[in-house]
Amino acid sequence: MRQIFLDTETTGLEPEQGHRIIEIACVELVNRKLTGKHFHRYINPERDIDEGAVEIHGLTKEFLSDKPVFGKVVDDFLAFVKDAELIIHNAPFDIGFINHEFNLLARGDLKSITDYCQVIDTLVMARQKHPGQKNSLDALCRRYEVDNSHRELHGALLDAEILAEVYLRMTGGQVGLALSSIGSNLNSSTQGTNAASGIQRLPASRAALPVIHADETELKVHQAKLEKIQKASGQKCLWLTE
């Protein structure tokens, strides 16, 4: 499965008011592994940038004055994302701006971005998974312990990379339970019938197994781990004792 994490920065909040995309970035994930491939462009919006927007992303009209316009990058962008699963946090915002840019180009071959890609909104996913809680990208970084300390300003490429890590943790589930090395070597078609033959049973007359209690250092490490789980689970760690 090819998934693309996308983020944009813009001159303001509303494309209906003439605001434009000034940065677009995509990060590629294949079979839940980052490939290292990405698409990243700064774009000349050919208009002023709201002061409030500059405070968020730090991109100025002067910096963007020598960058290509959207029409010069659109074909490379579509070639990168076409037929992938497009994953965006608060997708209607970015999709609205991308489609607005398509419309401004007035090219008959350009459709809605949803005609090229399936779109998944991680904000919707997060609200379903954590109802009633804050689900901004920063909030999800805290919840899933994704380091975003280097994110002083919003940037499309950095935010796309952070979103990819958040998504992997949010959808990862429980993996790697190595309960036995016996069953893992069995073919899936024969595992149900042959697994029992690999079971080694202890004799009924065996000696009592020794009980080894945790020492003080191990107890402290265990307590710290539970507190970490408590924080990540939104105060729902059942094993944490007061």
C-alpha positions as CSV (number, residue, x, y, z in Angstrom):
1,M,0.0,0.0,0.0
2,R,1.4,3.4,-1.0
3,Q,0.4,6.2,1.3
4,I,1.3,9.9,1.0
5,F,1.2,12.3,4.0
6,L,0.5,15.8,2.8
7,D,0.6,19.3,4.3
8,T,0.3,22.8,3.0
9,E,1.0,26.3,4.1
10,T,-1.1,29.2,2.8
11,T,-1.3,33.0,2.6
12,G,-4.5,32.9,4.8
13,L,-7.4,30.7,5.9
14,E,-10.0,31.1,3.1
15,P,-9.4,30.2,-0.6
16,E,-12.8,31.9,-1.3
17,Q,-11.1,35.2,-0.3
18,G,-8.3,34.7,-2.8
19,H,-5.8,33.0,-0.5
20,R,-3.2,30.7,-2.1
21,I,-0.9,27.8,-1.3
22,I,2.7,28.9,-0.7
23,E,4.2,25.6,0.4
24,I,3.2,22.0,-0.3
25,A,4.9,18.8,0.9
26,C,4.3,15.1,0.7
27,V,6.1,12.2,2.4
28,E,5.8,8.6,1.0
29,L,5.0,5.5,3.1
30,V,4.9,2.1,1.6
31,N,3.7,-0.9,3.6
32,R,3.9,1.2,6.7
33,K,7.6,2.0,6.1
34,L,8.9,5.5,5.2
35,T,10.7,5.2,1.9
36,G,12.7,8.5,2.1
37,K,10.9,9.8,-1.0
38,H,9.2,13.2,-0.7
39,F,7.8,16.0,-2.7
40,H,8.4,19.6,-1.4
41,R,8.0,22.9,-3.1
42,Y,7.7,26.6,-2.1
43,I,5.3,28.5,-4.3
44,N,5.0,32.1,-5.3
45,P,1.4,33.1,-4.5
46,E,1.5,36.3,-6.5
47,R,-0.2,38.1,-3.6
48,D,0.4,39.4,-0.1
49,I,0.5,37.1,2.9
50,D,-1.6,37.7,6.0
51,E,0.4,38.8,9.0
52,G,-1.2,36.1,11.1
53,A,-0.2,33.5,8.6
54,V,3.4,34.7,8.6
55,E,3.5,34.4,12.4
56,I,2.5,30.7,12.0
57,H,4.9,29.6,9.2
58,G,7.4,32.4,8.8
59,L,7.2,32.5,5.0
60,T,7.3,36.0,3.6
61,K,6.4,37.5,0.2
62,E,10.0,38.4,-0.3
63,F,11.2,34.9,0.3
64,L,8.7,33.4,-2.1
65,S,9.2,36.1,-4.9
66,D,11.6,33.9,-6.9
67,K,9.8,30.6,-6.4
68,P,7.7,28.9,-9.1
69,V,4.0,29.6,-9.4
70,F,1.6,26.7,-8.7
71,G,1.1,26.0,-12.4
72,K,4.8,25.1,-12.8
73,V,4.7,22.4,-10.1
74,V,1.2,20.9,-10.4
75,D,2.2,18.2,-12.9
76,D,5.1,17.0,-10.7
77,F,2.8,17.1,-7.7
78,L,0.1,15.0,-9.4
79,A,2.7,12.5,-10.7
80,F,3.9,12.0,-7.1
81,V,0.5,11.5,-5.4
82,K,-1.6,9.9,-8.1
83,D,-3.3,6.6,-7.1
84,A,-1.9,6.8,-3.6
85,E,-3.9,7.0,-0.3
86,L,-3.6,10.7,0.7
87,I,-3.5,11.2,4.4
88,I,-4.0,14.7,5.8
89,H,-4.8,16.2,9.2
90,N,-7.9,18.4,8.8
91,A,-8.2,17.3,5.1
92,P,-11.0,19.8,4.0
93,F,-8.6,22.7,4.6
94,D,-5.8,21.4,2.3
95,I,-8.1,19.8,-0.2
96,G,-10.1,23.0,-0.5
97,F,-6.9,24.9,-1.3
98,I,-5.5,22.4,-3.7
99,N,-8.8,22.3,-5.7
100,H,-8.9,26.1,-5.6
101,E,-5.5,26.1,-7.3
102,F,-6.6,23.6,-9.8
103,N,-9.6,25.8,-10.7
104,L,-7.5,28.9,-11.0
105,L,-5.4,27.2,-13.7
106,A,-8.5,26.6,-15.8
107,R,-7.1,23.5,-17.3
108,G,-9.6,21.1,-18.7
109,D,-7.5,18.1,-17.7
110,L,-7.4,19.0,-14.0
111,K,-10.1,17.4,-11.8
112,S,-10.6,17.4,-8.0
113,I,-7.7,15.9,-6.1
114,T,-10.1,13.2,-4.9
115,D,-10.4,12.0,-8.4
116,Y,-6.7,11.2,-8.3
117,C,-6.3,9.9,-4.7
118,Q,-8.4,8.4,-1.9
119,V,-8.2,10.9,1.0
120,I,-8.1,10.0,4.7
121,D,-8.5,12.7,7.4
122,T,-6.5,11.9,10.5
123,L,-8.4,14.6,12.4
124,V,-11.6,12.6,11.9
125,M,-9.8,9.4,12.9
126,A,-8.4,11.0,16.1
127,R,-11.9,12.4,17.1
128,Q,-13.3,8.9,16.7
129,K,-10.5,7.4,18.7
130,H,-10.3,10.1,21.4
131,P,-13.7,11.8,21.6
132,G,-14.0,14.9,23.7
133,Q,-10.2,15.4,23.7
134,K,-7.9,17.8,21.9
135,N,-6.8,16.3,18.6
136,S,-4.6,18.9,17.0
137,L,-1.3,17.6,15.6
138,D,0.5,19.0,18.6
139,A,-2.0,17.3,21.0
140,L,-1.5,14.0,19.2
141,C,2.2,14.3,19.4
142,R,1.9,14.6,23.2
143,R,-0.5,11.7,23.4
144,Y,1.6,9.4,21.3
145,E,5.0,10.7,22.5
146,V,6.1,11.9,19.1
147,D,9.0,14.4,19.5
148,N,8.0,17.7,17.9
149,S,10.3,19.9,20.0
150,H,12.1,21.1,16.8
151,R,8.8,22.5,15.5
152,E,9.1,26.2,16.4
153,L,7.2,27.2,13.3
154,H,4.8,25.3,11.1
155,G,6.4,23.9,7.9
156,A,4.7,21.7,5.4
157,L,7.5,19.1,5.1
158,L,8.2,18.9,8.8
159,D,4.5,18.6,9.6
160,A,4.0,15.9,7.0
161,E,6.8,13.9,8.5
162,I,5.4,14.4,12.0
163,L,1.9,13.3,10.8
164,A,3.4,10.1,9.4
165,E,4.9,9.2,12.7
166,V,1.7,10.0,14.6
167,Y,-0.4,8.0,12.1
168,L,1.9,5.0,12.5
169,R,1.5,5.1,16.3
170,M,-2.2,5.8,16.2
171,T,-2.9,2.9,13.9
172,G,-0.1,0.5,15.0
173,G,-2.0,-1.7,17.5
174,Q,-0.3,-4.4,19.3
175,V,2.4,-6.3,17.3
176,G,5.3,-8.6,17.9
177,L,4.0,-10.7,20.7
178,A,6.7,-13.4,20.6
179,L,4.9,-16.0,22.7
180,S,6.6,-19.0,21.1
181,S,9.2,-19.6,18.5
182,I,7.5,-22.9,17.6
183,G,4.3,-21.6,16.0
184,S,6.1,-18.8,14.1
185,N,7.9,-21.3,11.9
186,L,4.7,-23.1,10.8
187,N,3.1,-22.5,7.5
188,S,-0.2,-20.7,7.9
189,S,-2.1,-23.4,6.1
190,T,-0.9,-26.1,8.5
191,Q,-0.6,-24.1,11.7
192,G,-4.0,-25.2,13.0
193,T,-3.4,-28.9,12.6
194,N,0.3,-29.1,13.4
195,A,0.8,-26.6,16.2
196,A,-0.2,-29.0,18.9
197,S,2.6,-31.5,17.9
198,G,5.2,-28.8,18.8
199,I,4.0,-28.3,22.3
200,Q,6.3,-29.5,25.0
201,R,4.6,-30.3,28.3
202,L,6.3,-30.3,31.7
203,P,6.2,-33.5,33.8
204,A,3.6,-33.6,36.5
205,S,6.2,-34.5,39.1
206,R,8.4,-31.4,38.4
207,A,9.8,-29.4,41.3
208,A,8.2,-26.2,42.4
209,L,9.3,-23.3,40.3
210,P,11.3,-20.6,42.1
211,V,9.7,-17.2,42.7
212,I,12.0,-14.3,42.0
213,H,10.7,-11.0,43.3
214,A,11.6,-7.7,41.7
215,D,14.2,-5.6,43.5
216,E,13.8,-2.0,44.3
217,T,15.4,-0.8,41.1
218,E,13.2,-3.0,39.0
219,L,10.1,-1.8,40.8
220,K,11.0,1.8,40.1
221,V,11.5,1.0,36.4
222,H,8.1,-0.8,36.4
223,Q,6.4,2.1,38.0
224,A,7.9,4.5,35.5
225,K,6.7,2.3,32.6
226,L,3.1,2.3,34.0
227,E,3.1,6.1,34.4
228,K,4.2,6.3,30.8
229,I,1.3,4.1,29.7
230,Q,-1.0,6.1,31.9
231,K,0.0,9.3,30.1
232,A,-0.2,7.8,26.6
233,S,-3.6,6.2,27.3
234,G,-5.3,9.3,28.6
235,Q,-5.2,8.3,32.3
236,K,-6.6,4.8,31.6
237,C,-3.8,2.5,32.8
238,L,-5.6,-0.3,34.8
239,W,-2.4,-1.6,36.3
240,L,-1.2,1.7,37.8
241,T,-1.5,1.7,41.6
242,E,-1.8,4.9,43.6
